[in-house]
Amino acid sequence: MIGSLKKYLFEIILFGIIAVSVSSTLINKHKHVGEFNWQAELWADQVGYYSYLPTFFIYDYDGHKLPDDIVEKTGGGFTVDSVSGKIKTRYTYGVALMQVPFFGLVHLYNKVNGLTTDGFSGNYHNIPNYATLFYGIVGLILLYFFLQIHFGKISSALAILIILLGTNLFYYLTDTTGMSHSYSLFCFAAVLFFSTKIEKSILHFSLWIFFSMLTIVIRPINGIFVLATIFIVLSKREKPLEFIKSIFTKKNVLAIILIGFICLLPQFIYWHYLSGSLIHDSYQGESFTNLTNPKLIEFWFSFNNGLFPYNPIYFLLIPVFILLSLKRKVSGIVSLLVFLLVSYLCASWYSFSFGCGFGSRNFVEYTVLFSIPLAQFIKRIAQSKWFMKVLFVFPTLIFIIINQLLISNYEKCYKGLNDWDKEEYLWLLGRKLISKSSNNIEVISTEQEYSDILEYGGDSLYKTPYKSCIINSTTIHYTNNDPTIVCSIFDSDSVYFWKSISLKNKIEKLNIEQRFSDEFLIPKVNNGNAVMRIYFWNIKHDSLMVQKLGFTLR
């Protein structure tokens, strides 16, 4: 036991630090997001992937049994046919399959402890967080051990740290955890890891096939990676044709057919339930409409989720791919071709930015592939002269710092005025948040019309560069007629701006602590006399306790 610990001491320290960094950032980002709002884990696309679980295990795919207004409360990530009760999601079931163990544990915990078991509220919001943390860390470990076989410990560790800290991978491990990218990353890493063992036994071969199929089930476009892996595997063999013949034994062919059938069957069953056909286009109205006019410039360089502005490490990676390609290294050639093919397909999608996201999120999982030429290049650099090392290390550190600054300041969606809003991008690089909150506990009775007022104004408001206001509250509601939060700006006793947020449809249960968050644009004041006021307006005579009320200007 002690001998094993000593043998893997370097890896234990490396991934211990990574696990602590990722988990602490994840916890810090999610501890106050609340439920049923745009910052929550089960919202929009994320709940679309997840929706298979509660609808299958709790509601028997009967939309009439779902909680009231659950589609609206979760951002419309899935829909319900009001007549048939069919629950429709455009996403494939792969992510939900990987979340099953965590869903089961949370559901069991809630049952044992008498908590809500509706599948959508309370602890269920943490399921994507638990799953992403697990699959993200384990995926990086598998990738490291694959790289370590070919490039040694130090080069492999540095490659892992660079793709983690220098790309949008860190964002998707700690922020929008319900998206498919961290799950694909784990499968990509598993495919690479087991690709080195497929000759050992039928079990290893079956695991390689299983993760290859699961990769495709999560996102069909991931088949590009599977093909890339096959090329890499063949390149490592002295006699690739003989290797192919040795792989296609009767047992292995049977394993391919059986595993493929098992992996695809649930999706076919769901599509048949949905449309009456085993094959169904779930993305109707959304497709590759720009195949003849791909938005490559926008996809790569736009401030609206462009790849290079938010992942500047690619300014280093692409030359690495080209250099290794010129030297006829398979890892460089394959990575460059995959980069160009995925870029073309994504730039051909009807929306090159793919909605809310951070820095061309389509490439998150492909960092697994790109780490191979990166580790190979690092190993070569380590053997070169000192000035070559400086030329590599200095820009790498700068790119990592830029990436981390953007990640720490980004709030799920690009909010520029257009695709090329330079001011929004520069503001993300150097922004300073202005926050204020009141932690004074205040009980508002049915006869009290307004809560205490939280104010911010004068020169402080006038000189603050802001575009929007994020309001956060922590409350306990005893009644639910229509409690309302108001944000107003007064200038010389005249109303300059006024906005209200009704909490009526956001309150899930009475008599328990609940957190709310909402954001809206507010106008810039033009003098130092204006005052912003945040408060509860008890318009329908509710009874509630305000534990915290605050705002953040961004």
N, C-alpha and C positions, 0 to 999 in steps of 0.2 A: 504493500500500500504506500509506504513512505517512498519507496523506490520509484513508483509510478508518478507520485506527486513531484519528485525531483526531476524526473524525465520530462514532464510537461509543465514545469514551473513557468517557463516563458509564456506559454499559451494561457495558463491560468491567470497570470498577471495581465496579459494583453486583453483577454476577453472579459476579465473582471472589471477592468477600467472601462471598456466599451459598454458593458452591461449597466454599470452604475451611471455612466454619462447619459446613455439613452433613456434608462428608466427614470432618472431624476428629472430630465427635461420633459419627458412624457407626462409625468405626474404633475409637474409645475404648470404645464400648458393646459391640462384638463381638469384641474381640481376645482375650478370655479365656473365651468362652462354651463352647468345646469342641464336641463332636459328640454327637448322639443323647441330648439332654436337653431339658427344657422351655424352656431359654433359647436353644437352637440355631435356626438359620434354617430348616432343613428339619424342621419339627416340626408336627404336627397340621394345621390348616387350610392352613398355608403349604406343606407338602409335598403336600397334596391338590391344590393348583393346579399345583405343579411336576411332579407324578408322570407327567404325559403324556410328558415328555421322555425320561427313562431307559427307561420302559416301551416307548416307540415306537422310539427310536434304538438301544437296546442289547439289550432283551429281547423284541422282537417281540410285545409284548402277551401274553406267556406268563408267568403268575405263578409257574409252577413253576421258572422260571429265575432268579427274584429271589434276592438274598442271603438267607441264613437269618435269620428273625426280623426282617426289615426293617420290617414293618408295626408291630410293637411298638416297635422302636428309634426309629421316627420319629413316635410318638405317635398312631398310628391315623388319620392323615389320609387314607388310602385303605385299601381292603381287598382281599383275594384270595380268590376262591372256591376252596376246597380241592379240589373235584372237577374243575371245568372249567378252573381256572387263570385265569379272567377277572379282570382288575384293575379294580376299581371305585372311581371317585372321583365325588363328587356335584358337583364344580365344573366349570364350562365351561372350554374350552381357551384362552381369550383371553390370560390371563396367561402361560401356557406358551409361546404363540406369540411373545409379546414377549420372552421370556427365551431364545429359540432362539439368537440371535447369541452371547450370553454363554455358554450351554451349549456351543456349538460350539467357542469359543475355549478354554474350560477343558478340554474333552474332548481337543482337539488337543494342548494343552500337556501334559496328563498322559500322553498316548500317547508324545509325543516324548521326554519325560523319564523314561519308565519308571515312572510313578506309577500308583496304582490308577485303574481306569476303570470302576468299578461304578456310577457315577452318583449315589451317595448319600453318600460319605464324602470326607474330605479337602477339596480345593479346591472341590468341588461345593457345599459349604455357602456359599461366597461368591457364588454366582451371583445369588441375590436381592439381595444388597448391591450388586453391580456394576450390575444392571439398574435397581434403584430409584434409585440415585444418578444414573444417566444420564437416565432418563425424568423424574425429579423436577426436575432442573435445566433440562433442555431444555423441559419442560412450562411451567415458570415463565417461561422466556425467550419462548416463543411467546405466553403470556398477556400478558406485558408489552408486546410489540409490537402485540397486538390493542388493549389498553387505550390505548397511546400514540397511536394513530390518533385516538381520540376525546377523550382527556382530557389529553394532554401528558405529558412525561417525569416531572415531580416527582410529580404526583398518581398516576400509574400505578406508579411505584416505591414510593411510600408504601403504596398498596393491596397490592402484592405483599408487602412486609415485614410488614404487619399480619396478613395471612392466614397467612403463613409462621410468624411468631413468636407470634401470638395465638390460634391454633387448634391442633387436634390434627394438623394437616398436618405440623408439624416432627417429631412423634413417629413418624408413619408413614413419614417419609423416613429416619429414623435408627434405628428399633427393629425392629418386626416387618415387615421389608422384603419378605417373601414374600406378604403380603396384597395384595388387588387394588387398593387405593386409590390408590397412587402411579401405577399403570399407567392406571387410569381417569382420574386427573388429567391425565396427558399427553394422552390421547385427547380429553378435554373441551377442553383448551387448543388442540389441533390442529383440532378441529371449529370452534371460534370463529375461529382464525387463518385458516383456509381459507374460512370463510364470507364474508370480505371480498373474496375473489378468485374466487368461483365463476363469474362472468361472463367472466373473462379468457380461459379456454381449457378445453377438454375435460379436460386434465390436472388443472387446479385443481379442477374440479367432481368429477372421479373421486376425487381425494384427500379431498375433503370427504365424499363418500359412503363411501369406505373407512373413514375414521376414525369416522364415524357408526356404521357397521355393527360395527366392532371394539369400539366403546364398548358396544354392546348385547350382543355376544358375551361380553365380560368379565363383565358383570352385566346381565341383561335389564332390571332396574329402571332402568338408565341411559338407557333410552329416554325417560324423563321429561326428561332434559337435552336430548336431541336435539330433542324437540318445543319445549322452551323456546328453544333456539337458533333454530329456524325462526321463531318469533314475533319474536325480536329482529331477525333478518335482515329480515323483512318490515317491521318498524317503521322501519327505516332507509331504506326505499324510498318515494318520493313516490307512486308508482302500484303498489301491491303486486300487484294482479291482473294487470297487464301484465307485471310482473316474473316472476310464476309462469308465465305463458304463454311467456315468452321462455326460461325454464329448461327446460321440458319439450319439448325438441327430440327428434328421433328418436335422435340420438347419445347424448344425456343419459339418455333412458329406457333405451336399451340398456345404458349404463354402470351404471345403478341395478340392473337385472336381473342383469347379469353379475357385478358386484362383490358383490351380495347373495348370489347363489348360491355364489360362491367362498368367501365368509366363513362361510357357514352349513354348507356341505357337510362339512367335517371333523367338526363337532359331530354332525351327523346320522349320519355313518359310525360314530362312536364309540358313540352311543346305540344304533344298530342292532347293533353288536358286543356291547353290554352286554345289551340286552333283546329284540332281534329286531324292534324298532320304531324308526322314524325319530324319533319324539317320545317322550321318556321323562321321567318325574318323578323326578329324581335326589334330591330332598329329601323322600322319603317319610317320613312321621312328623314332619316339621317344616314348618309352614305358617303361614298367617295365621289363626290360630285366634281372634284377638281383634278381628275386624273390627267386631263390634257393641259391643265394650267395649274400645276401644284404651287402652293404658296410657300416655296422653300425659303425665300428671303425673310418673310414674316415668321415662319416657323423657327428659323435659326436665330434671327437677330431682333425681332420685335420685342419691345418692352412689355407687351402683353403675352407673358409666359414663354418668350423666346428662349431657346436652348442656351445660347452662349451668354447673354446678359446675366442669367441667373445661375449658370454653371460654367463660369469662365475657365475652369480646369480643362474644358474641351479645346480651348486654344492650345493646350499642351498635348492632349490626347491625340488629336487628329494628326499633327506632325509625327507623333510616335507611330501611329498606324501606317502613315505614308513611308516613313523611314524603314520600318520593318518589312513593308511590302516590297520596297525596292531591293531589300536584301533577301527577298523570296522566303520570308518567314510566314508560315501558314497563319499564325495567330494575328499578324498584322493584316494580311490579305483578307481573311475572313471578317475581322472586325471592321475594316474599312468598307467592305461590300455590305455588311449588315447595317452599318451606320447609314450608308447611302440609301439602301432599300427601305429601311424603317422611316428615314426622313422623308423619302418620296411618298410613301403610303400615308403617313401622318399629315404631310402638307397637302395631300389630295383630299383629306376628310373635309366635310362641308364647313367645319369650323377648325381652323388650324390651331387655335389656342386650347381646344378641348374643354371649353368652359372654365370653371373655377379650378385652379391648380397652380402649381409652382414650377416654372421652368421646364416646359416640355416633359411632363411627367411620364410620357410614353417610354422614356429612356431609363427610368429608374432601375428596372430589372436587368436591362442590358449592360449595366455596370459590371455584372457578374462576368459577362463575356469580355468586356473591355479591360478587366483587371488582368487578364492573361498577358496581352502585349505590354501592359503597364509594368507588371512584375518582371517580365523578360527585359524590358528596357532599364528598369532600376538595377537589375543584376549587372547589366553591361556598364551602366554609369558608375556603379560602385567600384569597378575595376579601371576606370578612366582617371585622367588627371584632375587635380583639385578644381581648376576653373570650370571644367565641364560639370562637376558636381554642383558648384555655385550656380551655374546657368540653369540647372534643373531645380535645385532646392529653393532659390529665391522666388521665382515666379510661382512655384507650387504653393509656398506659404502665403503669398499675396492673394492668389486665387482662393485658397481655403478661407482666409479672413473675409474676403468679399462675400463668399457664399454664406458663411455663418452670420454675417451682418444682415444679409437679405433674409435669411431664414428666421432670425430672431425678430425682425420687424414686419414680416409678411403676415397678412391676416386672411388666409384662405383664398381670396379672390383679388385679381388685379382691378384697381379702382381708378386707373388713369382716364383721362378724357377721350383718348383714342389709342390706337395700337402703338403709337410712337411717342407717347407722353414722357419725354425725358425728365421733366420736373418730378413726376411721380416716382420714377426709378431712382433719381438722385436723392429724393426725400427718403425713400426706403433705406438707402445706404447710410444716411446720417441723421435720421429723424430722432427727435426727442419727444417722448409722450408726456402730455400734461394730464395728470390724474388727481382726482380729489374724491374723498369719500367721507361719510359720516358713519361711525360705528355706534352712535348713541341709540340704544333700544327705545323705541317709541311705540306705544300702544294707541292705535287710532280707533276711537269708538264710533258707533253708528251716527252719533250726533256731530262728529268733528268733520269739517269739510276739507281741510287741508292738513298735510303733514308739515313738519318742520322743513324749511327751505334750505337747500344746498346752493350756495352762491359762488360765482367766479366771474370777475369783471374788472373794469378799469383798464389800466395800461397792460396788465397781465393778459387779459383776453385780446386786447387790440394788437399786441405784439406777438401773439402766439400764431405760428403758421399751422393752420388746421383746415381740414376739409369736411370732417364728419365728427359726430359725437357717439360714443358707445356708452350706453347706460346699463349699469348692473345693479341688481337689488337682491337682497336676501330677506324673505318674508315668511310669515306664518299666517295663513288666511283662515278665519273662522266662518266667514260667509263669502259668497261669490256672486254678487250682483253685477258689478262692473268696476272693479278697482282699476285706476288709471294712473299712469306716470306721465308727468308733463315736463317738457323742456321748453323754456321760453327765453327770449332775449329782449330786454327792454332798453330803449335808448331815449333818455330824457323823458321818461314816463309814457312813451308811446311804444306799442308792441312792434318790435322789429322782426321777430320770428316766434312762432308758436307751433308746437307739435305734441300730440298726445299718443300714448301707447296703451291700449286696453289689454289687461291681463286676463280677461274673462275666459277666453278659450285656451289660455296657457296654464291654467291652474288644474292640475291633475287630481289632487286630493286636498281636502281641508285638514287643518290641525297638524300639518307636518311642515318642516322647513323646506322651502323651495327657492331656487335661484333662477333669475331671469336675466336675459341679456338681449339687447337690440341695438341696432345702429342705423343712423340716418344722416343725410347730408344737412349741414347747417351753413348759412351764409356768413361770409367774412364781414365783421363789423368795420366801420370806417373811421372810428374815433375811440378815444379812451373813456367815454362816458357810459358805454354799453355794459350791461350786467346780464349774465346767463343764470337762470334759476331752474333747478331740478327739484321736483316735489311730487308727492302723491295727492291726487285729487279724488276725494271720496264722493264721487258724483252720485252714487246710488246707495249711500249710507251703509257701507260695508263695515265689518269689524276685522281688523288685522293687526299684526305686530310687525313693524319694520325693524329688522335687525341690522341691516346695512343698506345704504343707498349711495351710489357713487357714479362717476363718469370718467371717461377718458377721451381726450381730444386727440385726433390723429390727422 
